[in-house]
Amino acid sequence: MAVASEFLIGANDEHGLNPPTVGKRTPVISYIGRSFYENEFNRQAKLYFMLACLRCGFNVYDVHPEVQDVSVSTRVVRANRAGLTLLVTFAYNASGDGLSFNNARGFEVYYSPYNPQANESRRLSEIIFEKLKENTFTQSRFVGRLSVGVLSNVNCPSTLIEAGFMTNFAEAKLMLNPRYVLQVAELTCEAVCEFLNVPYIARDLNNFP
């Protein structure tokens, strides 16, 4: 077994809340009279993930601590300067015009074939996908390739989780379901532990509201 304290785990949440990134939100949900912003899920999942990593003994680094959106290039520079062991990005998907709900659903996990450690990025993504597939109550879709900056241009294995579709009514509601947010974060941490051959220290979810 490896020693968790030897590793530096990077965490990233797509988009921002103050101000909210334009267009990155659900359609209006009639019974509450507003949309959910994508970053409402992304940021909370990232924070839960970092806490889980700390509990397991890892060092952690937040490449996007700001509440507002920050450019991808800035996040890449931060990640590479920090010398991360790996980087995990949390996101939420969308389909259609974004103005109405549709039937697209399920989670996806992505890596870039252009990452300097593409094979390790793919392996990390596949482990995360299997953990989520076995334990979440959403539909699994696929592990895919995506050539974006946080996947392609960092110098460490990098993965991006699209944890559902915010244009699907049922999955939009999951964005602010604290049990689902925590579940995604914990399963991702468990996958990181498996990837790095480090023991996972579980959290008791029975005591979580």
BAKE-482557 format. One record per residue (C-alpha): residue in three letters; x negated, y negated, z negated. Coordinates in steps of 0.02 Angstrom, whole numbers, padded with zeros to 5 digits, always signed. Layout:
N
ALAXYZ...
***
This chain:
209
MET+00000+00000+00000ALA-00057-00177+00037VAL-00056-00318-00091ALA+00081-00446-00059SER-00021-00593-00124GLU-00142-00570+00021PHE-00009-00629+00144LEU+00066-00798+00187ILE+00245-00783+00253GLY+00313-00927+00357ALA+00498-00970+00361ASN+00592-01082+00481ASP+00773-01138+00501GLU+00835-01199+00669HIS+00908-01376+00687GLY+00955-01498+00549LEU+01094-01570+00442ASN+01053-01751+00402PRO+01094-01802+00534PRO+01170-01641+00602THR+01095-01583+00767VAL+01217-01628+00906GLY+01321-01482+00968LYS+01254-01353+00846ARG+01418-01317+00757THR+01572-01207+00762PRO+01735-01262+00842VAL+01847-01349+00716ILE+01919-01224+00592SER+02099-01276+00572TYR+02130-01223+00393ILE+01987-01328+00326GLY+01993-01466+00457ARG+01809-01466+00504SER+01670-01375+00593PHE+01529-01279+00509TYR+01357-01341+00562GLU+01235-01207+00616ASN+01103-01267+00494GLU+01222-01240+00348PHE+01186-01055+00373ASN+01008-01067+00437ARG+00938-01170+00295GLN+01020-01070+00156ALA+00964-00905+00233LYS+00786-00972+00245LEU+00784-01024+00062TYR+00853-00857+00003PHE+00723-00769+00111MET+00581-00871+00036LEU+00643-00833-00140ALA+00649-00648-00099CYS+00471-00655-00030LEU+00410-00742-00188ARG+00494-00609-00295CYS+00399-00477-00196GLY+00233-00566-00228PHE+00204-00651-00059ASN+00143-00827-00034VAL+00268-00928+00068TYR+00261-01080+00182ASP+00410-01180+00244VAL+00375-01246+00419HIS+00534-01352+00414PRO+00563-01422+00238GLU+00653-01577+00303VAL+00843-01586+00305GLN+00840-01672+00476ASP+00790-01582+00636VAL+00604-01575+00676SER+00530-01542+00846VAL+00476-01367+00893SER+00301-01430+00934THR+00283-01499+00758ARG+00337-01334+00682VAL+00214-01239+00791VAL+00070-01353+00739ARG+00115-01331+00556ALA+00125-01142+00573ASN-00042-01128+00660ARG-00130-01245+00539ALA-00063-01146+00391GLY-00136-00983+00457LEU+00024-00884+00431THR+00029-00696+00423LEU+00197-00701+00514LEU+00342-00819+00546VAL+00529-00785+00528THR+00658-00905+00603PHE+00842-00904+00555ALA+00974-00958+00681TYR+01156-00932+00730ASN+01215-00901+00907ALA+01352-00979+01016SER+01444-00934+01175GLY+01555-01032+01294ASP+01591-01218+01286GLY+01581-01227+01096LEU+01753-01306+01085SER+01854-01148+01058PHE+01828-00977+00981ASN+01799-00822+01088ASN+01759-00638+01071ALA+01568-00642+01083ARG+01502-00567+00922GLY+01357-00481+00838PHE+01178-00517+00784GLU+01021-00516+00891VAL+00835-00521+00850TYR+00708-00597+00969TYR+00521-00600+01001SER+00416-00674+01141PRO+00308-00569+01259TYR+00194-00721+01271ASN+00152-00725+01086PRO-00034-00688+01056GLN+00025-00541+00950ALA+00173-00490+01058ASN+00169-00306+01011GLU+00171-00345+00827SER+00307-00474+00854ARG+00412-00341+00940ARG+00379-00215+00801LEU+00429-00342+00667SER+00587-00386+00764GLU+00634-00203+00784ILE+00613-00169+00597ILE+00722-00319+00554PHE+00852-00264+00681GLU+00863-00089+00608LYS+00880-00155+00430LEU+01021-00271+00481LYS+01103-00137+00589GLU+01109-00014+00444ASN+01168-00133+00310THR+01265-00283+00376PHE+01450-00285+00415THR+01430-00369+00584GLN+01403-00287+00753SER+01226-00258+00813ARG+01180-00312+00990PHE+00996-00295+01037VAL+00814-00342+01012GLY+00775-00463+01152ARG+00638-00568+01230LEU+00646-00756+01218SER+00511-00877+01274VAL+00531-01024+01154GLY+00397-01118+01058VAL+00416-01043+00886LEU+00403-00870+00963SER+00277-00897+01102ASN+00155-01026+01036VAL+00117-00979+00858ASN-00039-00876+00825CYS+00047-00744+00719PRO+00187-00617+00742SER+00349-00715+00756THR+00532-00666+00758LEU+00698-00757+00773ILE+00862-00693+00701GLU+01027-00746+00779ALA+01135-00685+00634GLY+01303-00699+00722PHE+01407-00805+00840MET+01474-00967+00770THR+01599-00969+00915ASN+01677-00808+00848PHE+01806-00849+00715ALA+01764-00703+00599GLU+01576-00732+00612ALA+01595-00919+00593LYS+01673-00887+00423LEU+01522-00780+00376MET+01409-00931+00397LEU+01465-00999+00228ASN+01494-00831+00145PRO+01357-00829+00012ARG+01353-00639+00004TYR+01321-00626+00192VAL+01189-00763+00191LEU+01098-00677+00047GLN+01116-00506+00129VAL+01033-00565+00290ALA+00892-00647+00191GLU+00860-00496+00079LEU+00863-00370+00222THR+00741-00479+00318CYS+00624-00483+00168GLU+00640-00294+00152ALA+00592-00278+00335VAL+00441-00392+00311CYS+00385-00283+00166GLU+00398-00128+00275PHE+00304-00214+00416LEU+00161-00262+00299ASN+00166-00101+00196VAL+00210-00193+00036PRO+00335-00131-00095TYR+00504-00218-00086ILE+00573-00276-00254ALA+00761-00273-00237ARG+00882-00401-00303ASP+01039-00342-00392LEU+01176-00399-00272ASN+01311-00335-00390ASN+01284-00487-00500PHE+01296-00607-00353PRO+01463-00697-00331
***
